Amino acid sequence: MERDGPVHRTIHPAIPPHVDYRLTAPGETLSEAFGGV
């Protein structure tokens, strides 16, 4: 999903590995559209 744009992934070089995900602007739009489902 990151490749298509709705999600942005941030990898933190730590032990243990830590990854954060957040919605991009297109992802926010999708979230609003799916919210009514």
PDB file with SEQRES, HELIX, SHEET and CRYST1 records, atoms N, CA, C and O in Angstrom:
SEQRES   1 A   37  MET GLU ARG ASP GLY PRO VAL HIS ARG THR ILE HIS PRO          
SEQRES   2 A   37  ALA ILE PRO PRO HIS VAL ASP TYR ARG LEU THR ALA PRO          
SEQRES   3 A   37  GLY GLU THR LEU SER GLU ALA PHE GLY GLY VAL                  
HELIX    1 AA1 ALA A   25  GLY A   35  1                                  11    
SHEET    1 AA1 2 VAL A   7  HIS A  12  0                                        
SHEET    2 AA1 2 HIS A  18  LEU A  23 -1                                        
CRYST1    1.000    1.000    1.000  90.00  90.00  90.00 P 1           1          
ATOM      1  N   MET A   1       0.820  -1.197   0.000  1.00  0.00           N  
ATOM      2  CA  MET A   1       0.000   0.000   0.000  1.00  0.00           C  
ATOM      3  C   MET A   1       0.861   1.256   0.000  1.00  0.00           C  
ATOM      4  O   MET A   1       0.449   2.299  -0.509  1.00  0.00           O  
ATOM      5  N   GLU A   2       2.020   1.158   0.554  1.00  0.00           N  
ATOM      6  CA  GLU A   2       2.893   2.335   0.571  1.00  0.00           C  
ATOM      7  C   GLU A   2       3.240   2.759  -0.853  1.00  0.00           C  
ATOM      8  O   GLU A   2       3.293   3.953  -1.150  1.00  0.00           O  
ATOM      9  N   ARG A   3       3.473   1.810  -1.714  1.00  0.00           N  
ATOM     10  CA  ARG A   3       3.841   2.105  -3.094  1.00  0.00           C  
ATOM     11  C   ARG A   3       2.726   2.869  -3.817  1.00  0.00           C  
ATOM     12  O   ARG A   3       3.009   3.733  -4.647  1.00  0.00           O  
ATOM     13  N   ASP A   4       1.459   2.555  -3.506  1.00  0.00           N  
ATOM     14  CA  ASP A   4       0.325   3.178  -4.181  1.00  0.00           C  
ATOM     15  C   ASP A   4      -0.074   4.514  -3.579  1.00  0.00           C  
ATOM     16  O   ASP A   4      -0.883   5.230  -4.169  1.00  0.00           O  
ATOM     17  N   GLY A   5       0.461   4.867  -2.435  1.00  0.00           N  
ATOM     18  CA  GLY A   5       0.265   6.199  -1.919  1.00  0.00           C  
ATOM     19  C   GLY A   5      -0.590   6.418  -0.696  1.00  0.00           C  
ATOM     20  O   GLY A   5      -0.432   7.469  -0.076  1.00  0.00           O  
ATOM     21  N   PRO A   6      -1.502   5.514  -0.275  1.00  0.00           N  
ATOM     22  CA  PRO A   6      -2.354   5.856   0.864  1.00  0.00           C  
ATOM     23  C   PRO A   6      -1.679   5.743   2.229  1.00  0.00           C  
ATOM     24  O   PRO A   6      -2.190   6.258   3.223  1.00  0.00           O  
ATOM     25  N   VAL A   7      -0.534   5.070   2.275  1.00  0.00           N  
ATOM     26  CA  VAL A   7       0.144   4.862   3.556  1.00  0.00           C  
ATOM     27  C   VAL A   7       1.607   5.267   3.434  1.00  0.00           C  
ATOM     28  O   VAL A   7       2.262   4.975   2.434  1.00  0.00           O  
ATOM     29  N   HIS A   8       2.111   5.943   4.467  1.00  0.00           N  
ATOM     30  CA  HIS A   8       3.531   6.296   4.524  1.00  0.00           C  
ATOM     31  C   HIS A   8       4.161   5.493   5.657  1.00  0.00           C  
ATOM     32  O   HIS A   8       3.631   5.458   6.768  1.00  0.00           O  
ATOM     33  N   ARG A   9       5.284   4.851   5.378  1.00  0.00           N  
ATOM     34  CA  ARG A   9       5.971   4.024   6.371  1.00  0.00           C  
ATOM     35  C   ARG A   9       7.286   4.683   6.759  1.00  0.00           C  
ATOM     36  O   ARG A   9       8.060   5.103   5.900  1.00  0.00           O  
ATOM     37  N   THR A  10       7.531   4.770   8.068  1.00  0.00           N  
ATOM     38  CA  THR A  10       8.791   5.283   8.589  1.00  0.00           C  
ATOM     39  C   THR A  10       9.456   4.172   9.389  1.00  0.00           C  
ATOM     40  O   THR A  10       8.884   3.659  10.351  1.00  0.00           O  
ATOM     41  N   ILE A  11      10.670   3.803   8.982  1.00  0.00           N  
ATOM     42  CA  ILE A  11      11.418   2.762   9.676  1.00  0.00           C  
ATOM     43  C   ILE A  11      12.418   3.430  10.615  1.00  0.00           C  
ATOM     44  O   ILE A  11      13.219   4.262  10.189  1.00  0.00           O  
ATOM     45  N   HIS A  12      12.367   3.061  11.891  1.00  0.00           N  
ATOM     46  CA  HIS A  12      13.284   3.599  12.889  1.00  0.00           C  
ATOM     47  C   HIS A  12      14.361   2.551  13.161  1.00  0.00           C  
ATOM     48  O   HIS A  12      14.044   1.435  13.574  1.00  0.00           O  
ATOM     49  N   PRO A  13      15.623   2.896  12.936  1.00  0.00           N  
ATOM     50  CA  PRO A  13      16.699   1.930  13.161  1.00  0.00           C  
ATOM     51  C   PRO A  13      16.957   1.743  14.657  1.00  0.00           C  
ATOM     52  O   PRO A  13      17.777   2.440  15.256  1.00  0.00           O  
ATOM     53  N   ALA A  14      16.252   0.805  15.232  1.00  0.00           N  
ATOM     54  CA  ALA A  14      16.380   0.546  16.666  1.00  0.00           C  
ATOM     55  C   ALA A  14      16.336  -0.963  16.893  1.00  0.00           C  
ATOM     56  O   ALA A  14      16.017  -1.735  15.989  1.00  0.00           O  
ATOM     57  N   ILE A  15      16.655  -1.354  18.088  1.00  0.00           N  
ATOM     58  CA  ILE A  15      16.535  -2.759  18.464  1.00  0.00           C  
ATOM     59  C   ILE A  15      15.599  -2.813  19.662  1.00  0.00           C  
ATOM     60  O   ILE A  15      15.929  -2.247  20.704  1.00  0.00           O  
ATOM     61  N   PRO A  16      14.474  -3.454  19.564  1.00  0.00           N  
ATOM     62  CA  PRO A  16      13.954  -4.148  18.390  1.00  0.00           C  
ATOM     63  C   PRO A  16      13.515  -3.157  17.317  1.00  0.00           C  
ATOM     64  O   PRO A  16      13.248  -1.994  17.618  1.00  0.00           O  
ATOM     65  N   PRO A  17      13.439  -3.611  16.068  1.00  0.00           N  
ATOM     66  CA  PRO A  17      13.020  -2.715  14.977  1.00  0.00           C  
ATOM     67  C   PRO A  17      11.643  -2.110  15.255  1.00  0.00           C  
ATOM     68  O   PRO A  17      10.770  -2.752  15.839  1.00  0.00           O  
ATOM     69  N   HIS A  18      11.475  -0.883  14.829  1.00  0.00           N  
ATOM     70  CA  HIS A  18      10.216  -0.168  15.049  1.00  0.00           C  
ATOM     71  C   HIS A  18       9.817   0.511  13.745  1.00  0.00           C  
ATOM     72  O   HIS A  18      10.630   1.180  13.108  1.00  0.00           O  
ATOM     73  N   VAL A  19       8.559   0.333  13.357  1.00  0.00           N  
ATOM     74  CA  VAL A  19       8.044   0.923  12.124  1.00  0.00           C  
ATOM     75  C   VAL A  19       6.756   1.658  12.450  1.00  0.00           C  
ATOM     76  O   VAL A  19       5.887   1.121  13.136  1.00  0.00           O  
ATOM     77  N   ASP A  20       6.629   2.895  11.956  1.00  0.00           N  
ATOM     78  CA  ASP A  20       5.400   3.676  12.096  1.00  0.00           C  
ATOM     79  C   ASP A  20       4.718   3.770  10.743  1.00  0.00           C  
ATOM     80  O   ASP A  20       5.373   3.896   9.709  1.00  0.00           O  
ATOM     81  N   TYR A  21       3.395   3.708  10.765  1.00  0.00           N  
ATOM     82  CA  TYR A  21       2.601   3.892   9.559  1.00  0.00           C  
ATOM     83  C   TYR A  21       1.639   5.043   9.803  1.00  0.00           C  
ATOM     84  O   TYR A  21       1.097   5.189  10.899  1.00  0.00           O  
ATOM     85  N   ARG A  22       1.428   5.861   8.775  1.00  0.00           N  
ATOM     86  CA  ARG A  22       0.426   6.927   8.866  1.00  0.00           C  
ATOM     87  C   ARG A  22      -0.222   7.089   7.500  1.00  0.00           C  
ATOM     88  O   ARG A  22       0.362   6.746   6.472  1.00  0.00           O  
ATOM     89  N   LEU A  23      -1.430   7.614   7.511  1.00  0.00           N  
ATOM     90  CA  LEU A  23      -2.145   7.842   6.259  1.00  0.00           C  
ATOM     91  C   LEU A  23      -1.624   9.100   5.579  1.00  0.00           C  
ATOM     92  O   LEU A  23      -1.330  10.098   6.236  1.00  0.00           O  
ATOM     93  N   THR A  24      -1.515   9.041   4.259  1.00  0.00           N  
ATOM     94  CA  THR A  24      -1.200  10.224   3.466  1.00  0.00           C  
ATOM     95  C   THR A  24      -2.522  10.910   3.134  1.00  0.00           C  
ATOM     96  O   THR A  24      -3.580  10.424   3.533  1.00  0.00           O  
ATOM     97  N   ALA A  25      -2.483  12.021   2.416  1.00  0.00           N  
ATOM     98  CA  ALA A  25      -3.715  12.721   2.027  1.00  0.00           C  
ATOM     99  C   ALA A  25      -4.647  11.799   1.232  1.00  0.00           C  
ATOM    100  O   ALA A  25      -5.840  11.761   1.532  1.00  0.00           O  
ATOM    101  N   PRO A  26      -4.151  11.048   0.224  1.00  0.00           N  
ATOM    102  CA  PRO A  26      -5.050  10.107  -0.465  1.00  0.00           C  
ATOM    103  C   PRO A  26      -5.588   9.029   0.487  1.00  0.00           C  
ATOM    104  O   PRO A  26      -6.724   8.582   0.335  1.00  0.00           O  
ATOM    105  N   GLY A  27      -4.791   8.621   1.446  1.00  0.00           N  
ATOM    106  CA  GLY A  27      -5.245   7.636   2.423  1.00  0.00           C  
ATOM    107  C   GLY A  27      -6.350   8.179   3.308  1.00  0.00           C  
ATOM    108  O   GLY A  27      -7.281   7.452   3.652  1.00  0.00           O  
ATOM    109  N   GLU A  28      -6.258   9.447   3.680  1.00  0.00           N  
ATOM    110  CA  GLU A  28      -7.317  10.084   4.467  1.00  0.00           C  
ATOM    111  C   GLU A  28      -8.628  10.084   3.688  1.00  0.00           C  
ATOM    112  O   GLU A  28      -9.693   9.826   4.251  1.00  0.00           O  
ATOM    113  N   THR A  29      -8.546  10.373   2.391  1.00  0.00           N  
ATOM    114  CA  THR A  29      -9.741  10.364   1.542  1.00  0.00           C  
ATOM    115  C   THR A  29     -10.353   8.971   1.507  1.00  0.00           C  
ATOM    116  O   THR A  29     -11.570   8.823   1.620  1.00  0.00           O  
ATOM    117  N   LEU A  30      -9.520   7.954   1.354  1.00  0.00           N  
ATOM    118  CA  LEU A  30     -10.020   6.576   1.362  1.00  0.00           C  
ATOM    119  C   LEU A  30     -10.643   6.227   2.704  1.00  0.00           C  
ATOM    120  O   LEU A  30     -11.675   5.558   2.757  1.00  0.00           O  
ATOM    121  N   SER A  31     -10.026   6.673   3.779  1.00  0.00           N  
ATOM    122  CA  SER A  31     -10.547   6.401   5.112  1.00  0.00           C  
ATOM    123  C   SER A  31     -11.946   6.989   5.278  1.00  0.00           C  
ATOM    124  O   SER A  31     -12.832   6.343   5.838  1.00  0.00           O  
ATOM    125  N   GLU A  32     -12.142   8.201   4.796  1.00  0.00           N  
ATOM    126  CA  GLU A  32     -13.459   8.837   4.869  1.00  0.00           C  
ATOM    127  C   GLU A  32     -14.474   8.067   4.035  1.00  0.00           C  
ATOM    128  O   GLU A  32     -15.618   7.893   4.455  1.00  0.00           O  
ATOM    129  N   ALA A  33     -14.062   7.604   2.854  1.00  0.00           N  
ATOM    130  CA  ALA A  33     -14.968   6.853   1.981  1.00  0.00           C  
ATOM    131  C   ALA A  33     -15.362   5.525   2.622  1.00  0.00           C  
ATOM    132  O   ALA A  33     -16.524   5.125   2.539  1.00  0.00           O  
ATOM    133  N   PHE A  34     -14.417   4.836   3.259  1.00  0.00           N  
ATOM    134  CA  PHE A  34     -14.707   3.550   3.882  1.00  0.00           C  
ATOM    135  C   PHE A  34     -15.404   3.701   5.224  1.00  0.00           C  
ATOM    136  O   PHE A  34     -15.984   2.741   5.733  1.00  0.00           O  
ATOM    137  N   GLY A  35     -15.353   4.884   5.798  1.00  0.00           N  
ATOM    138  CA  GLY A  35     -16.000   5.110   7.081  1.00  0.00           C  
ATOM    139  C   GLY A  35     -17.503   4.908   7.028  1.00  0.00           C  
ATOM    140  O   GLY A  35     -18.113   4.545   8.034  1.00  0.00           O  
ATOM    141  N   GLY A  36     -18.104   5.134   5.881  1.00  0.00           N  
ATOM    142  CA  GLY A  36     -19.543   4.957   5.729  1.00  0.00           C  
ATOM    143  C   GLY A  36     -19.952   3.530   5.430  1.00  0.00           C  
ATOM    144  O   GLY A  36     -21.143   3.228   5.351  1.00  0.00           O  
ATOM    145  N   VAL A  37     -18.977   2.648   5.263  1.00  0.00           N  
ATOM    146  CA  VAL A  37     -19.297   1.252   4.913  1.00  0.00           C  
ATOM    147  C   VAL A  37     -19.538   0.448   6.155  1.00  0.00           C  
ATOM    148  O   VAL A  37     -19.820  -0.747   6.071  1.00  0.00           O  
TER     149      VAL A  37                                                      
END                                                                             
